[in-house]
Amino acid sequence: MSHFDLDTGVTVGSSGCLPLARAAEKKQIRLEALGEGGYPGRLLPQGAMLGLTSVGFWDAEIDQTWSLDWHCHEGLEISFFESGALQFSTGAGEARLGPDYMTVVKPWQLHRLGTPQVTASRVSWFIIDLNVRQPNDNWMWPSWLPLTNTDIVNLTNTLRNGERAMWKSSPEMRRCFQTISRSVAADREGSHVSRLRLAISDVLLRLLEMLSADSVHLDERRARKRQTVKLFLEYLAQNPENFLRRWSLEAMAGSCGLGVTQFVHHVRCITNRSPLQYLNACRLDAAKRILRESPRVSVTDIAFEAGFSSTQYFATQFRRRFGLTPREFRNNSGRSPNHI
């Protein structure tokens, strides 16, 4: 069940996922999900995982035009941010979450994602209905979870009394959610239910350990490497003269003191794009800005200034990214088009 609360303007239940479902229908993103009760995705076999209302992931390779506004689910929602960065908000505050962050949102907690819009990202989640609507309700966990009664009681108390909704996670948690994503994508009529049960149970057990310790010890060397790549990408985007350089993967990786494989991995985690896709997006953003601010500069000159060697390729990529050709964009900006 889901409804829109007229008093608060908040969507409750599966209707909060409508922008996500519409984006998937339009092929703007890849969506793989299993669920029930109106949540997007394929249906789980009846009785296979009672209480699991939704499990899946989305993969948005480009920035979107939608967001998930204030809503709450009739269940405990646990999400993992695999790559990209997204603005995440609850009533207690907001933050921009990047790779390896996870969020835990209780049924009564309002939250929103992607303000003002969802950017290129890959996010996994699952929602379990515990028959809880208020903090003091009795939490009823599914019987298919293999956790002991002691673990269930400790997890319930920790989640019920905790106020935080977001944490930096661990490589082990990443692997758990990757298993969940692979299982959802491969499942046909319940073929991967056993793997989903084990992976979700593993997430909950690791979450209990993480919350109990109240800290996660990350690999400091890996964190430093990722920070180096992040600074390089920021420098690349903020200095247009870099666009004219004929970058190769080897050259980009070398600028960060990394091998190509490691460099590509970190860029994918930070941006949900390959390095060359990211560079291309920066060039297109620069071209868009010049088209708007410099009406007398020809489209050809703008293409070359942004680092494109072919005006035809530039026009094709521009239209794919923004839905208009460079000339059409200039017209829509209230200026007359220039002739190439």
VEXFIGU-977904 format. One record per residue: residue in one letter; y, z, x of N, C-alpha, C, O in turn. Coordinates in steps of 0.1 Angstrom, whole numbers, padded with zeros to 4 digits, always signed. Layout:
AYZXYZXYZXYZX;...
END
This chain:
M-0012+0000+0008+0000+0000+0000+0012+0000+0009+0012+0005+0020;S+0023-0006+0004+0036-0006+0011+0047-0008+0001+0045-0013-0010;H+0059-0002+0004+0070-0004-0005+0083-0003+0003+0083+0001+0015;F+0094-0007-0004+0107-0005+0002+0115+0006-0005+0116+0006-0017;D+0119+0016+0003+0126+0028-0003+0140+0024-0005+0148+0022+0004;L+0145+0023-0018+0158+0020-0021+0168+0030-0017+0180+0027-0014;D+0164+0042-0016+0174+0053-0012+0177+0053+0003+0188+0055+0007;T+0167+0050+0011+0169+0050+0026+0170+0036+0032+0174+0035+0043;G+0166+0026+0024+0166+0012+0030+0155+0010+0040+0156+0002+0049;V+0144+0018+0040+0134+0018+0049+0121+0011+0043+0118+0015+0032;T+0115+0002+0051+0103-0003+0047+0091+0006+0051+0090+0010+0062;V+0082+0009+0041+0071+0017+0044+0058+0010+0042+0056+0003+0032;G+0049+0010+0052+0036+0003+0051+0036-0010+0058+0044-0013+0067;S+0027-0019+0053+0025-0032+0059+0037-0041+0058+0038-0051+0066;S+0045-0040+0049+0057-0049+0047+0066-0048+0059+0074-0058+0061;G+0065-0038+0067+0074-0037+0079+0070-0047+0089+0077-0050+0099;C+0058-0054+0087+0053-0064+0097+0056-0078+0093+0052-0087+0099;L+0063-0080+0081+0066-0093+0076+0073-0103+0086+0068-0114+0087;P+0083-0098+0093+0089-0108+0103+0079-0112+0113+0079-0124+0118;L+0070-0103+0118+0060-0107+0127+0050-0117+0121+0047-0127+0128;A+0046-0115+0109+0037-0124+0103+0043-0138+0101+0036-0148+0103;R+0056-0138+0097+0062-0151+0095+0064-0159+0108+0062-0171+0109;A+0067-0151+0119+0068-0158+0132+0054-0164+0136+0054-0175+0142;A+0044-0157+0133+0030-0162+0136+0027-0175+0128+0021-0184+0133;E+0031-0175+0115+0029-0186+0107+0036-0198+0112+0031-0210+0111;K+0048-0196+0117+0056-0207+0122+0052-0211+0137+0059-0220+0143;K+0042-0205+0142+0037-0207+0156+0048-0204+0166+0047-0210+0177;Q+0056-0195+0163+0066-0190+0173+0060-0180+0183+0065-0179+0194;I+0050-0174+0179+0043-0164+0187+0028-0166+0185+0023-0172+0176;R+0020-0160+0195+0006-0159+0192+0003-0145+0187+0007-0135+0193;L-0004-0145+0176-0007-0132+0170-0022-0132+0168-0028-0141+0161;E-0028-0121+0173-0043-0119+0171-0044-0105+0165-0040-0095+0172;A-0049-0104+0153-0050-0090+0147-0061-0090+0137-0065-0100+0131;L-0066-0077+0135-0075-0074+0125-0069-0063+0116-0063-0054+0122;G-0072-0063+0103-0066-0052+0095-0070-0053+0081-0079-0060+0077;E-0063-0044+0073-0066-0043+0059-0053-0039+0052-0043-0036+0059;G-0053-0038+0039-0041-0033+0032-0028-0041+0034-0017-0036+0033;G-0030-0054+0036-0018-0063+0036-0012-0065+0050-0003-0072+0052;Y-0018-0058+0060-0014-0060+0074-0018-0074+0079-0028-0079+0074;P-0010-0081+0087-0013-0094+0092-0026-0095+0100-0030-0085+0106;G-0033-0106+0099-0045-0109+0107-0057-0111+0098-0056-0111+0086;R-0069-0112+0105-0081-0113+0098-0086-0100+0093-0083-0089+0099;L-0094-0101+0082-0099-0088+0076-0111-0083+0084-0120-0091+0089;L-0111-0070+0086-0123-0063+0092-0134-0063+0081-0131-0061+0069;P-0147-0063+0084-0157-0061+0074-0156-0048+0068-0152-0038+0074;Q-0158-0048+0054-0156-0035+0047-0165-0024+0052-0177-0025+0054;G-0158-0013+0055-0165-0001+0060-0168-0001+0075-0174+0009+0080;A-0164-0012+0082-0167-0012+0096-0160-0002+0105-0166+0004+0113;M-0147+0000+0102-0139+0010+0109-0129+0017+0099-0117+0014+0099;L-0135+0025+0090-0127+0031+0079-0115+0039+0085-0116+0046+0095;G-0103+0036+0080-0091+0043+0084-0083+0034+0094-0071+0037+0095;L-0089+0024+0100-0082+0016+0109-0075+0005+0101-0082-0004+0095;T-0062+0006+0099-0055-0004+0090-0050-0016+0098-0049-0027+0092;S-0048-0015+0111-0043-0027+0119-0046-0025+0134-0045-0014+0139;V-0051-0036+0140-0053-0035+0155-0051-0050+0160-0056-0059+0154;G-0043-0051+0171-0041-0065+0176-0031-0065+0186-0027-0055+0192;F-0026-0077+0189-0015-0079+0198-0007-0092+0195-0012-0101+0188;W+0006-0092+0199+0013-0104+0199+0017-0108+0213+0019-0100+0222;D+0019-0121+0215+0023-0127+0227+0035-0137+0224+0032-0148+0219;A+0047-0133+0227+0059-0141+0225+0064-0146+0239+0069-0139+0247;E+0062-0159+0241+0065-0165+0254+0080-0168+0255+0085-0170+0266;I+0087-0168+0244+0102-0171+0244+0108-0160+0236+0102-0154+0227;D+0121-0158+0238+0129-0149+0229+0129-0153+0215+0129-0165+0212;Q+0128-0144+0206+0127-0147+0191+0140-0145+0184+0150-0140+0190;T+0140-0148+0172+0153-0147+0164+0151-0135+0153+0159-0134+0145;W+0140-0128+0154+0137-0117+0145+0135-0104+0152+0134-0103+0164;S+0135-0093+0144+0132-0080+0149+0124-0072+0139+0123-0077+0127;L+0119-0061+0142+0112-0052+0133+0122-0041+0130+0123-0031+0138;D+0129-0041+0119+0139-0032+0115+0133-0018+0112+0121-0017+0112;W+0141-0009+0108+0137+0005+0105+0125+0005+0095+0126-0001+0084;H+0114+0011+0099+0102+0011+0091+0093+0023+0095+0095+0029+0106;C+0083+0026+0087+0073+0035+0091+0060+0031+0085+0060+0024+0074;H+0049+0035+0091+0036+0031+0087+0029+0043+0080+0032+0054+0084;E+0020+0040+0071+0012+0051+0065+0000+0053+0074-0012+0053+0070;G+0003+0057+0087-0008+0059+0097-0001+0062+0110+0011+0060+0112;L-0010+0066+0119-0006+0069+0133-0006+0056+0141-0016+0049+0142;E+0006+0052+0146+0007+0039+0153+0008+0041+0168+0017+0048+0173;I-0001+0035+0176-0001+0036+0190+0001+0022+0196-0007+0014+0193;S+0011+0020+0204+0014+0007+0209+0015+0007+0224+0018+0017+0230;F+0012-0004+0231+0012-0006+0245+0020-0018+0249+0017-0029+0243;F+0030-0017+0257+0039-0028+0261+0033-0034+0274+0035-0028+0285;E+0026-0045+0273+0019-0051+0285+0029-0059+0294+0028-0058+0306;S+0038-0066+0288+0047-0074+0296+0060-0077+0288+0060-0076+0276;G+0071-0080+0296+0084-0082+0289+0091-0068+0288+0086-0058+0293;A+0102-0068+0280+0109-0056+0278+0115-0057+0264+0120-0067+0259;L+0115-0046+0257+0119-0045+0243+0127-0032+0240+0124-0022+0246;Q+0137-0033+0232+0144-0021+0227+0136-0014+0217+0132-0020+0207;F+0134-0002+0219+0126+0007+0210+0134+0018+0205+0140+0025+0214;S+0135+0021+0192+0143+0032+0187+0136+0040+0177+0128+0036+0169;T+0138+0053+0178+0134+0063+0168+0146+0071+0164+0157+0069+0169;G+0144+0080+0154+0156+0088+0150+0160+0097+0161+0172+0102+0161;A+0152+0099+0172+0156+0108+0183+0163+0101+0194+0168+0107+0203;G+0164+0087+0193+0170+0080+0204+0164+0066+0206+0155+0062+0198;E+0169+0059+0216+0164+0046+0219+0163+0044+0234+0169+0050+0242;A+0155+0034+0237+0153+0030+0251+0148+0016+0252+0142+0011+0243;R+0150+0010+0264+0144-0003+0266+0131-0001+0274+0131+0003+0285;L+0120-0005+0268+0107-0002+0273+0102-0015+0280+0103-0026+0275;G+0096-0013+0292+0090-0024+0300+0075-0022+0301+0069-0015+0294;P+0070-0029+0311+0055-0029+0313+0049-0015+0315+0055-0007+0321;D+0038-0013+0308+0030+0000+0310+0036+0011+0302+0031+0023+0304;Y+0046+0009+0294+0051+0019+0285+0042+0019+0272+0037+0009+0268;M+0040+0031+0266+0033+0032+0254+0041+0040+0244+0048+0049+0249;T+0039+0038+0231+0046+0046+0221+0036+0052+0211+0026+0045+0209;V+0039+0063+0207+0031+0070+0197+0040+0074+0185+0049+0083+0187;V+0038+0068+0173+0047+0070+0162+0039+0076+0151+0029+0070+0146;K+0043+0088+0146+0036+0094+0135+0040+0088+0121+0051+0082+0120;P+0032+0090+0111+0035+0084+0098+0049+0086+0092+0054+0078+0085;W+0055+0098+0095+0068+0101+0089+0080+0097+0098+0091+0100+0095;Q+0077+0091+0110+0087+0088+0119+0092+0074+0117+0085+0064+0118;L+0105+0073+0115+0112+0060+0114+0113+0054+0128+0116+0061+0138;H+0111+0041+0129+0113+0034+0142+0116+0020+0140+0113+0014+0129;R+0122+0013+0150+0124-0001+0150+0122-0007+0163+0122+0000+0173;L+0120-0020+0164+0116-0026+0176+0123-0040+0177+0123-0048+0168;G+0129-0042+0189+0135-0055+0192+0150-0057+0187+0154-0068+0184;T+0157-0046+0187+0171-0047+0184+0179-0053+0195+0179-0048+0206;P+0187-0064+0193+0189-0070+0180+0178-0081+0177+0177-0086+0166;Q+0169-0084+0187+0159-0093+0185+0147-0091+0195+0149-0084+0205;V+0135-0095+0191+0124-0094+0200+0125-0104+0211+0127-0116+0208;T+0124-0100+0223+0125-0109+0234+0111-0112+0239+0101-0107+0234;A+0110-0121+0249+0097-0125+0254+0089-0113+0258+0093-0105+0266;S+0077-0111+0252+0069-0099+0254+0055-0100+0249+0052-0109+0242;R+0047-0091+0254+0033-0090+0249+0031-0075+0246+0032-0067+0254;V+0027-0073+0233+0025-0059+0229+0012-0058+0221+0009-0066+0213;S+0005-0047+0224-0008-0044+0217-0006-0031+0209+0003-0023+0212;W-0014-0029+0198-0012-0017+0190-0025-0015+0182-0034-0024+0181;F-0026-0003+0176-0035+0000+0165-0029+0011+0157-0021+0019+0161;I-0032+0010+0144-0027+0020+0134-0039+0026+0127-0048+0019+0121;I-0040+0039+0127-0051+0047+0120-0045+0055+0109-0036+0064+0112;D-0050+0053+0097-0045+0061+0086-0053+0074+0086-0065+0074+0084;L-0046+0085+0088-0052+0098+0089-0050+0106+0076-0053+0118+0075;N-0046+0099+0065-0043+0106+0052-0032+0116+0054-0033+0127+0047;V-0023+0113+0063-0012+0122+0066+0001+0115+0062+0004+0104+0066;R+0010+0122+0055+0023+0117+0052+0034+0126+0056+0046+0122+0058;Q+0031+0139+0058+0041+0149+0062+0034+0157+0073+0022+0158+0074;P+0042+0164+0082+0037+0171+0094+0026+0181+0090+0017+0183+0098;N+0027+0188+0079+0018+0199+0076+0006+0194+0068-0003+0203+0065;D+0004+0181+0066-0008+0177+0059-0020+0178+0068-0018+0179+0080;N-0031+0179+0062-0044+0180+0070-0048+0166+0076-0050+0156+0069;W-0049+0166+0089-0052+0153+0096-0067+0150+0095-0075+0159+0098;M-0070+0139+0089-0084+0135+0087-0088+0123+0096-0085+0112+0092;W-0094+0125+0107-0097+0115+0117-0110+0107+0112-0119+0113+0106;P-0111+0094+0116-0123+0087+0112-0136+0092+0118-0136+0097+0129;S-0147+0091+0111-0159+0097+0116-0165+0088+0127-0174+0093+0134;W-0161+0076+0129-0166+0067+0139-0161+0071+0153-0166+0065+0163;L-0151+0080+0154-0146+0084+0167-0156+0094+0173-0160+0103+0167;P-0160+0091+0186-0170+0100+0192-0164+0113+0199-0171+0120+0206;L-0151+0115+0197-0145+0127+0203-0151+0140+0197-0155+0140+0185;T-0152+0150+0205-0157+0163+0201-0147+0170+0191-0135+0166+0191;N-0152+0180+0184-0143+0187+0175-0132+0194+0182-0120+0194+0177;T-0135+0199+0194-0124+0205+0202-0114+0195+0206-0102+0198+0205;D-0118+0183+0211-0108+0173+0214-0100+0168+0202-0088+0166+0203;I-0106+0167+0191-0099+0163+0179-0088+0173+0175-0077+0170+0172;V-0092+0186+0175-0083+0197+0172-0071+0197+0182-0059+0198+0178;N-0074+0196+0195-0064+0196+0205-0054+0184+0204-0042+0185+0205;L-0060+0172+0201-0052+0160+0199-0043+0161+0187-0031+0157+0188;T-0049+0166+0176-0041+0168+0164-0029+0177+0167-0018+0174+0163;N-0031+0189+0173-0021+0198+0175-0010+0193+0185+0002+0195+0183;T-0015+0186+0195-0005+0180+0205+0004+0170+0198+0016+0170+0201;L-0002+0161+0190+0006+0151+0184+0015+0156+0173+0026+0152+0172;R+0009+0165+0165+0017+0171+0154+0030+0178+0159+0040+0177+0153;N+0028+0186+0170+0039+0194+0175+0048+0187+0185+0059+0192+0188;G+0043+0176+0191+0051+0169+0201+0063+0161+0195+0062+0157+0184;E+0074+0160+0203+0086+0153+0198+0088+0139+0205+0094+0131+0199;R+0082+0138+0217+0083+0125+0224+0076+0114+0217+0065+0116+0211;A+0081+0102+0218+0075+0090+0212+0071+0079+0222+0065+0069+0218;M+0075+0081+0234+0073+0070+0244+0070+0076+0258+0076+0087+0262;W+0061+0070+0265+0057+0075+0278+0054+0063+0287+0050+0052+0283;K+0057+0065+0300+0052+0056+0310+0037+0059+0312+0033+0070+0314;S+0029+0048+0311+0015+0050+0310+0008+0048+0324+0015+0050+0334;S-0005+0044+0324-0013+0043+0336-0021+0030+0336-0022+0024+0326;P-0026+0026+0348-0034+0014+0349-0047+0015+0340-0051+0005+0335;E-0052+0027+0339-0064+0029+0331-0061+0027+0316-0069+0021+0309;M-0049+0031+0312-0045+0028+0298-0043+0014+0296-0046+0008+0285;R-0037+0007+0305-0035-0008+0305-0049-0015+0303-0050-0024+0294;R-0059-0010+0310-0072-0017+0309-0078-0014+0295-0085-0023+0290;C-0076-0002+0290-0081+0001+0276-0075-0009+0266-0082-0014+0258;F-0062-0011+0267-0056-0020+0257-0059-0034+0259-0060-0042+0250;Q-0061-0038+0272-0066-0052+0274-0080-0054+0268-0083-0065+0263;T-0088-0044+0269-0101-0045+0262-0100-0046+0247-0107-0054+0241;I-0091-0039+0241-0088-0040+0227-0083-0054+0224-0088-0060+0214;S-0074-0059+0232-0069-0073+0229-0080-0083+0230-0081-0092+0221;R-0088-0083+0240-0099-0092+0242-0109-0091+0230-0113-0101+0225;S-0111-0079+0226-0121-0077+0215-0116-0082+0202-0123-0089+0194;V-0103-0080+0199-0097-0085+0187-0097-0101+0187-0101-0107+0177;A-0093-0107+0198-0093-0121+0199-0107-0127+0197-0108-0138+0191;A-0117-0121+0202-0130-0126+0202-0138-0123+0189-0148-0129+0186;D-0133-0113+0182-0141-0108+0170-0142-0118+0159-0132-0125+0155;R-0154-0120+0154-0156-0128+0142-0166-0120+0133-0177-0118+0136;E-0160-0116+0121-0167-0108+0111-0174-0096+0117-0186-0093+0113;G-0167-0089+0125-0172-0076+0130-0180-0076+0143-0187-0067+0146;S-0181-0088+0150-0189-0089+0161-0185-0080+0173-0193-0077+0182;H-0172-0076+0173-0168-0067+0184-0164-0053+0180-0156-0047+0186;V-0168-0049+0168-0165-0036+0163-0169-0025+0172-0161-0015+0174;S-0181-0026+0178-0185-0015+0187-0175-0013+0199-0172-0002+0203;R-0171-0025+0205-0162-0024+0216-0149-0019+0212-0142-0011+0219;L-0144-0022+0200-0131-0017+0195-0132-0002+0193-0123+0005+0197;R-0143+0003+0188-0145+0017+0186-0144+0025+0199-0137+0035+0200;L-0151+0020+0209-0151+0026+0222-0138+0026+0229-0133+0036+0234;A-0131+0014+0228-0118+0013+0235-0107+0021+0228-0099+0028+0235;I-0107+0022+0215-0097+0030+0208-0100+0045+0211-0091+0053+0213;S-0113+0049+0211-0116+0063+0214-0112+0066+0228-0107+0077+0231;D-0113+0056+0238-0109+0058+0251-0094+0060+0252-0089+0069+0260;V-0086+0053+0244-0072+0054+0244-0068+0068+0239-0060+0075+0246;L-0074+0073+0229-0071+0086+0223-0075+0097+0233-0067+0107+0234;L-0086+0096+0240-0090+0106+0249-0080+0106+0261-0076+0117+0266;R-0077+0095+0266-0067+0094+0277-0053+0099+0273-0046+0105+0281;L-0050+0096+0260-0037+0101+0255-0037+0116+0255-0027+0122+0259;L-0048+0122+0251-0049+0137+0251-0047+0142+0265-0040+0152+0267;E-0054+0136+0274-0053+0141+0288-0038+0139+0293-0033+0148+0300;M-0032+0128+0290-0019+0125+0294-0009+0135+0288+0000+0140+0295;L-0010+0138+0275-0001+0147+0269-0003+0161+0274+0006+0169+0275;S-0015+0164+0276-0018+0178+0281-0013+0180+0295-0007+0191+0298;A-0013+0170+0303-0008+0172+0317+0007+0170+0317+0014+0175+0326;D+0012+0162+0306+0027+0160+0305+0032+0152+0317+0044+0153+0320;S+0023+0145+0324+0028+0136+0334+0018+0126+0338+0006+0128+0336;V+0022+0115+0343+0013+0105+0348+0017+0101+0362+0028+0098+0365;H+0007+0102+0371+0010+0099+0385+0007+0084+0387-0004+0079+0387;L+0018+0076+0389+0017+0062+0391+0016+0058+0406+0020+0066+0415;D+0010+0047+0408+0009+0042+0422+0024+0039+0427+0030+0029+0422;E+0029+0047+0436+0043+0045+0441+0045+0032+0448+0056+0026+0446;R+0035+0027+0455+0037+0014+0462+0038+0003+0452+0046-0006+0453;R+0030+0003+0441+0031-0007+0431+0044-0006+0424+0050-0017+0420;A+0049+0006+0421+0062+0007+0414+0073+0002+0423+0082-0005+0418;R+0073+0004+0436+0083-0001+0445+0083-0017+0446+0093-0023+0446;K+0071-0022+0446+0070-0037+0446+0076-0043+0433+0083-0053+0434;R+0073-0037+0422+0078-0042+0409+0093-0041+0409+0100-0050+0403;Q+0098-0030+0414+0113-0028+0414+0119-0039+0423+0130-0044+0420;T+0113-0043+0434+0118-0053+0443+0119-0066+0436+0128-0074+0437;V+0108-0070+0428+0107-0082+0421+0118-0082+0410+0125-0092+0407;K+0120-0071+0403+0130-0070+0393+0144-0072+0398+0152-0079+0392;L+0147-0067+0409+0160-0069+0415+0162-0083+0419+0173-0089+0418;F+0151-0090+0424+0152-0104+0428+0155-0112+0416+0163-0121+0416;L+0148-0110+0405+0150-0117+0392+0164-0115+0387+0170-0125+0382;E+0169-0103+0388+0183-0101+0384+0193-0108+0392+0203-0114+0387;Y+0191-0108+0405+0199-0116+0415+0199-0131+0412+0209-0138+0412;L+0187-0136+0409+0185-0150+0406+0193-0154+0393+0199-0164+0393;A+0192-0145+0383+0199-0149+0370+0214-0147+0371+0221-0155+0364;Q+0219-0138+0379+0233-0135+0380+0241-0144+0390+0253-0143+0390;N+0234-0152+0398+0241-0160+0408+0237-0175+0406+0227-0179+0411;P+0245-0182+0398+0241-0196+0395+0239-0205+0407+0232-0215+0406;E+0245-0202+0418+0243-0210+0430+0228-0211+0434+0224-0220+0441;N+0221-0200+0430+0206-0200+0433+0199-0211+0425+0188-0215+0430;F+0204-0216+0414+0197-0226+0406+0196-0239+0413+0187-0247+0411;L+0205-0242+0422+0205-0255+0429+0194-0255+0440+0190-0266+0445;R+0189-0244+0444+0178-0243+0454+0165-0248+0448+0162-0244+0437;R+0158-0256+0455+0145-0261+0450+0134-0250+0453+0127-0251+0463;W+0133-0241+0444+0125-0230+0446+0110-0234+0444+0106-0241+0435;S+0102-0229+0453+0087-0229+0452+0082-0215+0449+0089-0206+0452;L+0070-0214+0445+0064-0201+0443+0064-0193+0456+0066-0181+0456;E+0060-0200+0466+0059-0194+0480+0073-0188+0484+0073-0177+0490;A+0083-0196+0482+0097-0192+0486+0101-0180+0478+0107-0171+0483;M+0098-0180+0465+0103-0169+0457+0095-0156+0460+0101-0145+0462;A+0082-0158+0462+0074-0146+0466+0078-0141+0480+0079-0129+0482;G+0081-0150+0489+0085-0146+0502+0098-0138+0502+0100-0130+0511;S+0107-0142+0493+0120-0134+0492+0118-0120+0488+0126-0111+0491;C+0106-0117+0482+0103-0103+0478+0093-0097+0488+0089-0085+0486;G+0089-0104+0498+0079-0099+0508+0065-0097+0502+0058-0088+0506;L+0062-0106+0492+0049-0105+0486+0041-0118+0487+0047-0128+0489;G+0028-0117+0485+0020-0129+0483+0023-0135+0469+0028-0128+0460;V+0019-0148+0468+0021-0155+0455+0014-0148+0443+0020-0146+0433;T+0002-0144+0445-0006-0138+0434+0001-0125+0429+0002-0123+0417;Q+0005-0116+0439+0011-0104+0435+0025-0106+0428+0028-0100+0418;F+0032-0116+0434+0045-0119+0429+0044-0124+0414+0051-0119+0405;V+0035-0133+0412+0033-0139+0398+0029-0128+0389+0034-0127+0377;H+0021-0119+0393+0016-0108+0384+0028-0099+0380+0030-0096+0368;H+0037-0095+0390+0048-0087+0387+0058-0094+0378+0064-0088+0369;V+0061-0107+0380+0070-0114+0372+0065-0115+0358+0073-0113+0348;R+0052-0117+0356+0046-0118+0343+0047-0105+0336+0050-0104+0324;C+0045-0094+0343+0046-0081+0337+0061-0078+0332+0063-0072+0322;I+0071-0082+0340+0085-0079+0337+0090-0088+0327+0098-0083+0318;T+0087-0101+0327+0093-0110+0318+0084-0117+0308+0089-0124+0299;N+0071-0115+0309+0061-0122+0301+0062-0138+0303+0059-0145+0294;R+0067-0142+0315+0068-0156+0318+0063-0158+0332+0062-0148+0340;S+0059-0170+0336+0057-0173+0350+0070-0174+0357+0081-0175+0351;P+0070-0173+0370+0083-0174+0378+0091-0186+0375+0103-0186+0373;L+0084-0198+0374+0091-0210+0372+0096-0211+0357+0107-0217+0355;Q+0089-0205+0348+0094-0205+0334+0106-0196+0333+0116-0199+0326;Y+0106-0185+0341+0118-0176+0341+0130-0183+0347+0141-0183+0342;L+0128-0190+0358+0139-0197+0365+0144-0208+0356+0156-0210+0355;N+0135-0215+0349+0139-0226+0339+0148-0220+0328+0158-0226+0324;A+0144-0208+0323+0152-0201+0313+0166-0197+0317+0175-0199+0310;C+0166-0193+0330+0179-0189+0336+0188-0202+0336+0200-0201+0333;R+0183-0213+0341+0190-0225+0342+0195-0230+0328+0207-0234+0327;L+0187-0229+0318+0191-0233+0305+0202-0224+0299+0211-0229+0293;D+0201-0211+0302+0211-0202+0297+0225-0205+0304+0235-0205+0298;A+0224-0208+0317+0236-0212+0324+0242-0225+0318+0254-0226+0316;A+0233-0235+0316+0238-0247+0310+0244-0245+0296+0255-0251+0293;K+0238-0237+0288+0244-0234+0275+0258-0228+0276+0267-0231+0268;R+0259-0219+0286+0272-0212+0288+0283-0223+0292+0294-0222+0287;I+0279-0232+0301+0289-0242+0306+0292-0251+0295+0304-0255+0293;L+0283-0255+0286+0285-0264+0275+0296-0258+0266+0304-0265+0260;R+0295-0245+0264+0304-0238+0255+0318-0236+0261+0328-0238+0254;E+0318-0233+0274+0331-0229+0280+0338-0241+0287+0350-0240+0289;S+0331-0252+0289+0337-0263+0297+0335-0276+0289+0326-0284+0293;P+0343-0278+0279+0341-0290+0270+0343-0303+0277+0339-0314+0273;R+0350-0303+0289+0354-0316+0295+0343-0320+0306+0344-0331+0312;V+0334-0311+0309+0324-0314+0319+0313-0322+0312+0308-0318+0301;S+0309-0333+0318+0298-0341+0312+0285-0334+0312+0282-0325+0319;V+0277-0339+0302+0263-0333+0301+0255-0335+0314+0247-0327+0318;T+0257-0347+0320+0250-0350+0332+0254-0340+0343+0245-0335+0350;D+0267-0338+0345+0271-0328+0355+0266-0314+0353+0263-0307+0362;I+0266-0311+0340+0261-0297+0336+0246-0296+0340+0242-0286+0345;A+0239-0307+0337+0224-0306+0340+0222-0304+0355+0214-0296+0359;F+0230-0312+0363+0228-0310+0378+0233-0297+0383+0227-0291+0392;E+0244-0292+0377+0250-0279+0381+0240-0268+0378+0240-0258+0385;A+0233-0269+0367+0223-0259+0363+0210-0260+0371+0201-0252+0370;G+0209-0270+0380+0197-0271+0388+0186-0281+0383+0175-0281+0389;F+0189-0289+0373+0180-0299+0368+0182-0312+0375+0193-0317+0377;S+0171-0319+0379+0172-0331+0386+0171-0343+0377+0174-0355+0381;S+0168-0341+0364+0166-0352+0355+0173-0348+0342+0171-0337+0336;T+0183-0356+0337+0190-0353+0325+0181-0354+0313+0182-0347+0303;Q+0171-0363+0313+0161-0364+0302+0153-0351+0301+0151-0346+0290;Y+0148-0346+0313+0140-0334+0312+0149-0322+0308+0145-0313+0300;F+0162-0322+0312+0171-0311+0308+0173-0312+0293+0172-0301+0287;A+0175-0323+0287+0177-0324+0273+0165-0320+0265+0166-0313+0255;T+0153-0324+0270+0141-0320+0263+0139-0305+0263+0135-0299+0253;Q+0141-0299+0275+0139-0284+0276+0149-0277+0268+0146-0266+0263;F+0162-0282+0268+0172-0275+0261+0169-0275+0246+0171-0265+0239;R+0165-0286+0241+0161-0287+0227+0150-0278+0223+0149-0272+0213;R+0140-0278+0232+0128-0269+0230+0132-0255+0229+0127-0247+0221;R+0142-0251+0238+0146-0237+0238+0156-0233+0227+0154-0222+0221;F+0166-0242+0224+0176-0238+0215+0176-0245+0202+0184-0242+0193;G+0167-0255+0200+0166-0262+0188+0176-0273+0186+0176-0280+0175;L+0184-0276+0196+0194-0286+0195+0195-0293+0209+0191-0288+0219;T+0199-0306+0209+0201-0313+0221+0214-0307+0227+0222-0301+0220;P+0217-0309+0240+0230-0305+0246+0242-0310+0238+0251-0303+0236;R+0241-0323+0234+0252-0329+0227+0254-0322+0213+0265-0319+0209;E+0243-0320+0206+0243-0313+0193+0249-0299+0194+0256-0295+0185;F+0244-0292+0204+0249-0279+0206+0265-0279+0209+0272-0270+0203;R+0269-0288+0216+0284-0289+0219+0291-0292+0206+0302-0286+0204;N+0286-0301+0198+0292-0304+0185+0292-0291+0176+0302-0288+0169;N+0281-0284+0176+0281-0272+0167+0289-0261+0172+0292-0251+0165;S+0294-0262+0185+0303-0252+0190+0317-0255+0187+0327-0249+0192;G+0319-0266+0179+0333-0270+0175+0340-0279+0185+0352-0280+0185;R+0332-0285+0194+0339-0294+0204+0333-0308+0203+0321-0309+0198;S+0340-0317+0207+0335-0331+0207+0326-0333+0218+0328-0328+0229;P+0315-0341+0216+0305-0344+0227+0311-0353+0237+0319-0361+0234;N+0307-0351+0249+0311-0360+0260+0300-0370+0262+0288-0368+0258;H+0303-0382+0267+0293-0392+0269+0288-0391+0283+0295-0388+0293;I+0275-0392+0284+0268-0391+0297+0272-0403+0306+0267-0404+0317;
END
